[in-house]
């Protein structure tokens, strides 16, 4: 077995794994899976988000890019205190799902 080919294959595998675990931050609003980017008319965002999340889940609504991200279980627990607020979420993004490591208020 050629040792150099084993080493280069391992290096390639490690390099490709690193790409998928990059941590990023996204700014948006904590919303719910029913309303997504827009809430019901006549309700404030916090009340609407909390009411609708009872039958759904919390999401991050990036209104600038028109993208709604699903939040993992850790994100569901952390999002409640930020319902309806603009936040910065840090975590790993896979498609339209964020594996949340932190949520903080954004300005």
C-alpha angles and dihedrals in degrees: 000000000000109000094203093058091051091051094048092048090051091048091052092049091050092047093052092048091053091059094058095050098054112135115226137176124230126189120213144108128293103241136153133261092249098054101028109169098003133040130213115283114258097026127098115241097247096051093044093048094049093045095048095041089064088073096030140015140280116261138179112246111203097195094181093059095029092235128138115204123202115226125222122236093275088052092050090057095045096043097064094076090052098047111156093002132120108252144171112231120197120198147093116306120211111177105308097338125093122206094211122221098164142005122194136167114270129208 
